[in-house]
Amino acid sequence: MDEGSRSPRQAEVIAELVVGPTVNIYTTLARSPELALAMVTLGRTLRAGGIPERHREILILRTGWNCGSEYEQAQHRRLGLAIGMDEEDFRRIRTGPEAPGWEPFEAALCRAADELHGGHDMSDATWATLAQRYDEHQLIQATMLVGYYHLVSFVLNTLRVPLEPGAVPDDE
């Protein structure tokens, strides 16, 4: 949607949502301004506090990988790099929970994303592993993050949201 074809409400929502280099998702979602606001508000709430940033990005990146969302992978690869993740982290995320080099809890996070993706549930064993370190709020947040990033990936894939210039998907 180019600037000239936006309604005043769409322009207002875009101005409210766009932060940093991520633009295309917001200009696409703003075609339905109220849904865009609701969706982005939920996402920002789920990313705020609770789960450590690195754990959050493992869950999001594995979900983006599972859903085949290049856009999600590119945006969260950038965020992962900003918090100190490296190419080995991204390789493990692509490979999955059995990849060599995972710290056991991080492998469990990756497994949780896979179980939720493939079976729409988390096994008791994976839940118990996460519960050794996470409180109830964090367990709910982890589950909701994976579900939310399915929603985001489905929307990005279906609406064919293009990558921003210079964005690099993790598509090995």
C-alpha positions as CSV (number, residue, x, y, z in Angstrom):
1,M,0.0,0.0,0.0
2,D,1.6,3.3,-1.0
3,E,1.3,6.4,1.0
4,G,-1.2,8.1,-1.3
5,S,-3.7,5.3,-1.1
6,R,-3.8,5.1,2.7
7,S,-6.8,6.3,4.7
8,P,-6.1,8.7,7.5
9,R,-6.7,5.9,10.0
10,Q,-4.3,3.6,8.2
11,A,-1.6,6.3,8.2
12,E,-2.2,6.9,11.9
13,V,-1.8,3.2,12.8
14,I,1.3,2.9,10.7
15,A,2.9,5.9,12.4
16,E,2.0,4.3,15.8
17,L,3.4,0.9,14.9
18,V,6.5,1.4,12.9
19,V,9.6,1.2,15.1
20,G,13.1,0.9,13.6
21,P,13.8,-0.9,10.2
22,T,10.8,-3.2,10.3
23,V,8.2,-1.5,8.1
24,N,6.6,-3.9,5.6
25,I,4.6,-6.0,8.1
26,Y,3.0,-2.8,9.6
27,T,2.2,-1.2,6.2
28,T,0.6,-4.5,5.1
29,L,-1.3,-5.1,8.4
30,A,-2.6,-1.5,8.4
31,R,-4.9,-2.4,5.6
32,S,-7.0,-3.5,8.5
33,P,-6.1,-0.9,11.1
34,E,-7.9,-2.3,14.2
35,L,-6.7,-5.9,13.6
36,A,-3.2,-4.5,13.1
37,L,-3.3,-2.7,16.5
38,A,-4.7,-5.7,18.3
39,M,-2.2,-8.1,16.8
40,V,0.8,-5.9,17.4
41,T,-0.3,-5.0,20.9
42,L,-0.5,-8.7,21.8
43,G,2.9,-9.4,20.3
44,R,4.6,-6.5,22.2
45,T,2.9,-7.6,25.4
46,L,4.2,-11.2,24.9
47,R,7.8,-10.0,24.2
48,A,7.9,-7.7,27.3
49,G,9.7,-9.2,30.2
50,G,9.3,-12.6,31.8
51,I,11.3,-14.8,29.5
52,P,15.0,-13.9,29.0
53,E,15.6,-12.3,25.5
54,R,17.7,-15.2,24.3
55,H,15.1,-17.8,25.2
56,R,12.4,-15.7,23.6
57,E,14.4,-15.5,20.4
58,I,15.0,-19.3,20.3
59,L,11.2,-19.8,20.6
60,I,10.4,-17.2,17.9
61,L,13.1,-18.3,15.5
62,R,12.3,-22.0,15.7
63,T,8.6,-21.2,15.2
64,G,9.5,-19.0,12.2
65,W,11.6,-21.8,10.8
66,N,8.9,-24.4,11.4
67,C,6.4,-22.2,9.6
68,G,8.7,-21.4,6.7
69,S,8.5,-17.6,7.3
70,E,11.4,-15.9,5.7
71,Y,10.3,-12.6,7.0
72,E,10.0,-13.7,10.6
73,Q,13.4,-15.4,10.4
74,A,15.1,-12.3,8.9
75,Q,13.6,-9.9,11.5
76,H,14.4,-12.1,14.5
77,R,17.8,-13.0,13.1
78,R,18.6,-9.3,13.3
79,L,17.2,-9.1,16.8
80,G,19.1,-12.3,17.8
81,L,22.4,-10.8,16.6
82,A,21.6,-7.6,18.5
83,I,21.4,-9.6,21.8
84,G,24.6,-11.7,21.1
85,M,23.4,-14.8,19.3
86,D,25.7,-16.1,16.6
87,E,25.8,-18.3,13.5
88,E,26.1,-21.5,15.7
89,D,22.9,-20.5,17.5
90,F,21.1,-20.0,14.2
91,R,22.5,-23.4,12.9
92,R,21.2,-25.2,16.0
93,I,17.8,-23.5,15.7
94,R,17.5,-24.6,12.1
95,T,18.6,-28.2,13.0
96,G,16.3,-28.5,16.0
97,P,16.5,-29.7,19.6
98,E,18.8,-32.6,18.8
99,A,21.5,-30.4,17.3
100,P,24.9,-30.8,19.1
101,G,25.9,-27.9,21.3
102,W,22.6,-26.9,22.8
103,E,22.5,-26.2,26.5
104,P,19.9,-28.7,27.8
105,F,17.3,-26.0,28.7
106,E,17.6,-24.3,25.4
107,A,17.2,-27.6,23.6
108,A,14.0,-28.0,25.6
109,L,12.8,-24.6,24.4
110,C,13.4,-25.7,20.8
111,R,11.6,-29.0,21.5
112,A,8.6,-27.1,23.0
113,A,8.3,-25.0,19.8
114,D,8.5,-28.2,17.7
115,E,5.9,-30.0,19.9
116,L,3.5,-27.1,19.8
117,H,4.0,-26.8,16.1
118,G,3.6,-30.5,15.2
119,G,1.2,-31.7,17.8
120,H,-0.6,-28.6,19.1
121,D,0.5,-29.5,22.6
122,M,3.6,-29.8,24.8
123,S,4.6,-33.1,26.2
124,D,4.7,-33.6,30.0
125,A,8.5,-34.2,29.9
126,T,9.2,-30.9,28.0
127,W,6.8,-29.0,30.3
128,A,8.5,-30.4,33.3
129,T,12.0,-29.5,32.0
130,L,10.8,-25.9,31.4
131,A,9.1,-25.8,34.8
132,Q,12.5,-26.5,36.5
133,R,13.5,-23.0,35.5
134,Y,10.3,-21.1,34.6
135,D,7.5,-20.0,36.9
136,E,3.8,-20.3,35.8
137,H,3.8,-16.9,34.1
138,Q,6.8,-17.8,32.0
139,L,5.4,-21.2,31.1
140,I,2.2,-19.5,29.8
141,Q,4.2,-16.8,28.1
142,A,6.4,-19.4,26.3
143,T,3.4,-21.3,25.1
144,M,1.6,-18.1,23.9
145,L,4.8,-16.8,22.2
146,V,4.9,-19.9,20.0
147,G,1.2,-19.6,19.2
148,Y,1.5,-15.9,18.5
149,Y,4.4,-16.4,16.1
150,H,2.4,-19.1,14.3
151,L,-0.2,-16.4,13.7
152,V,2.4,-13.9,12.6
153,S,4.1,-16.4,10.3
154,F,0.7,-17.4,8.7
155,V,-0.2,-13.8,8.0
156,L,3.3,-12.9,6.7
157,N,3.3,-16.0,4.4
158,T,-0.2,-15.6,3.2
159,L,0.0,-11.9,2.5
160,R,3.4,-12.3,0.9
161,V,5.0,-9.5,3.0
162,P,8.3,-8.7,1.3
163,L,11.6,-8.4,3.2
164,E,13.0,-5.0,3.8
165,P,16.1,-4.1,1.8
166,G,19.1,-5.6,3.4
167,A,17.1,-8.1,5.5
168,V,18.7,-11.6,5.4
169,P,16.5,-14.7,6.0
170,D,18.0,-17.6,7.7
171,D,17.3,-20.1,5.0
172,E,20.1,-22.5,4.8
